[in-house]
Amino acid sequence: MLEGFVAVTAASELPPGAMKWVVIDRERVLIANVGGAFYALRDVCGHAGAPLSTGELVGHVIECPLHYACFDVRTGKLLSGPVSGDVPTFEVRLEGDTVYVKR
């Protein structure tokens, strides 16, 4: 196991284009597989608290299901929509078939 990281899912259970949410230290974290690369960001839109994991993932862009704000899952940057800021991201590591996220 990697120091400071927590195992969150098996890579084989999250195919390209898929996403899921997990809980790390009582915080919802969205895990997304974009073309075989894994990304993690806070699973809460900053505008009205909607879970991003119920939105739509197209390429590297996640769209909030509530007011359609769009974020880049690779960086958490706000791309468009009614939000005042970016979404925090987390460092991700892949070892074997296990996806790890830094706490």
TAWO-V978449 format. One record per residue. N is the residue number from 1. RES is the residue in one small letter. PHI is phi in radians with two decimals (none if undefined). PSI is psi in degrees with one decimal (NA if undefined). NEAR is the number of other C-alpha atoms within 12 Angstrom. Layout:
n=N res=RES phi=PHI psi=PSI near=NEAR
n=N res=RES phi=PHI psi=PSI near=NEAR
This chain:
n=1 res=m phi=none psi=146.5 near=16
n=2 res=l phi=-1.49 psi=135.3 near=17
n=3 res=e phi=-1.17 psi=129.6 near=11
n=4 res=g phi=1.47 psi=-1.5 near=16
n=5 res=f phi=-1.97 psi=154.3 near=21
n=6 res=v phi=-2.19 psi=137.5 near=25
n=7 res=a phi=-1.25 psi=131.7 near=26
n=8 res=v phi=-2.08 psi=-26.7 near=35
n=9 res=t phi=-2.95 psi=163.4 near=32
n=10 res=a phi=-1.51 psi=133.0 near=20
n=11 res=a phi=-1.01 psi=-36.3 near=30
n=12 res=s phi=-1.17 psi=-16.9 near=17
n=13 res=e phi=-1.60 psi=-2.8 near=19
n=14 res=l phi=-2.29 psi=86.0 near=26
n=15 res=p phi=-1.20 psi=163.3 near=20
n=16 res=p phi=-0.92 psi=134.8 near=22
n=17 res=g phi=1.57 psi=-5.4 near=24
n=18 res=a phi=-1.73 psi=160.9 near=29
n=19 res=m phi=-2.61 psi=159.9 near=38
n=20 res=k phi=-2.73 psi=162.2 near=33
n=21 res=w phi=-1.93 psi=150.1 near=27
n=22 res=v phi=-2.35 psi=169.0 near=26
n=23 res=v phi=-1.98 psi=126.9 near=21
n=24 res=i phi=-2.22 psi=118.7 near=25
n=25 res=d phi=0.88 psi=47.6 near=15
n=26 res=r phi=1.15 psi=19.4 near=10
n=27 res=e phi=-2.13 psi=133.6 near=18
n=28 res=r phi=-1.29 psi=129.0 near=27
n=29 res=v phi=-2.21 psi=130.6 near=37
n=30 res=l phi=-1.56 psi=128.4 near=40
n=31 res=i phi=-1.90 psi=127.6 near=45
n=32 res=a phi=-2.24 psi=140.2 near=46
n=33 res=n phi=-1.87 psi=112.9 near=35
n=34 res=v phi=-2.01 psi=102.6 near=25
n=35 res=g phi=1.05 psi=30.6 near=19
n=36 res=g phi=1.63 psi=-6.1 near=21
n=37 res=a phi=-1.78 psi=136.4 near=24
n=38 res=f phi=-1.80 psi=139.2 near=39
n=39 res=y phi=-2.31 psi=153.8 near=42
n=40 res=a phi=-2.38 psi=134.2 near=45
n=41 res=l phi=-2.57 psi=162.7 near=41
n=42 res=r phi=-1.05 psi=133.5 near=40
n=43 res=d phi=-1.55 psi=43.1 near=40
n=44 res=v phi=-2.50 psi=122.6 near=34
n=45 res=c phi=-1.23 psi=134.9 near=38
n=46 res=g phi=-1.24 psi=-10.9 near=28
n=47 res=h phi=-1.38 psi=-55.5 near=24
n=48 res=a phi=-2.35 psi=13.8 near=19
n=49 res=g phi=1.36 psi=14.6 near=20
n=50 res=a phi=-1.20 psi=144.2 near=22
n=51 res=p phi=-1.29 psi=120.2 near=31
n=52 res=l phi=-1.11 psi=-26.2 near=40
n=53 res=s phi=-1.13 psi=-15.2 near=32
n=54 res=t phi=-1.66 psi=2.8 near=22
n=55 res=g phi=-1.52 psi=-165.3 near=28
n=56 res=e phi=-1.93 psi=134.2 near=26
n=57 res=l phi=-1.85 psi=119.0 near=31
n=58 res=v phi=-2.21 psi=110.1 near=21
n=59 res=g phi=1.10 psi=-125.6 near=22
n=60 res=h phi=-1.75 psi=12.6 near=30
n=61 res=v phi=-1.91 psi=127.5 near=30
n=62 res=i phi=-1.87 psi=133.5 near=44
n=63 res=e phi=-1.90 psi=127.9 near=34
n=64 res=c phi=-1.13 psi=135.2 near=35
n=65 res=p phi=-1.30 psi=-14.8 near=24
n=66 res=l phi=-1.54 psi=-56.9 near=23
n=67 res=h phi=-2.17 psi=13.0 near=20
n=68 res=y phi=1.16 psi=27.1 near=27
n=69 res=a phi=-1.16 psi=144.0 near=35
n=70 res=c phi=-2.06 psi=137.8 near=34
n=71 res=f phi=-2.27 psi=150.3 near=40
n=72 res=d phi=-1.50 psi=116.2 near=30
n=73 res=v phi=-1.16 psi=-20.0 near=42
n=74 res=r phi=-1.29 psi=-31.3 near=32
n=75 res=t phi=-2.17 psi=-16.7 near=24
n=76 res=g phi=1.40 psi=0.9 near=33
n=77 res=k phi=-1.17 psi=136.9 near=27
n=78 res=l phi=-1.24 psi=126.1 near=28
n=79 res=l phi=-1.75 psi=-35.5 near=24
n=80 res=s phi=-2.91 psi=159.1 near=21
n=81 res=g phi=2.01 psi=176.0 near=23
n=82 res=p phi=-1.50 psi=63.8 near=20
n=83 res=v phi=-2.32 psi=146.8 near=25
n=84 res=s phi=-1.51 psi=-11.9 near=16
n=85 res=g phi=-2.82 psi=-179.7 near=19
n=86 res=d phi=-1.35 psi=169.9 near=27
n=87 res=v phi=-1.80 psi=131.8 near=33
n=88 res=p phi=-1.07 psi=142.8 near=26
n=89 res=t phi=-1.99 psi=166.8 near=29
n=90 res=f phi=-2.26 psi=147.4 near=30
n=91 res=e phi=-1.21 psi=137.9 near=26
n=92 res=v phi=-2.14 psi=140.8 near=33
n=93 res=r phi=-2.27 psi=147.4 near=29
n=94 res=l phi=-2.11 psi=122.8 near=27
n=95 res=e phi=-2.26 psi=115.9 near=20
n=96 res=g phi=1.11 psi=-123.6 near=13
n=97 res=d phi=-1.81 psi=11.1 near=18
n=98 res=t phi=-1.87 psi=130.1 near=22
n=99 res=v phi=-1.66 psi=127.2 near=32
n=100 res=y phi=-2.01 psi=144.8 near=31
n=101 res=v phi=-2.17 psi=136.8 near=34
n=102 res=k phi=-1.32 psi=133.3 near=24
n=103 res=r phi=-1.20 psi=NA near=25
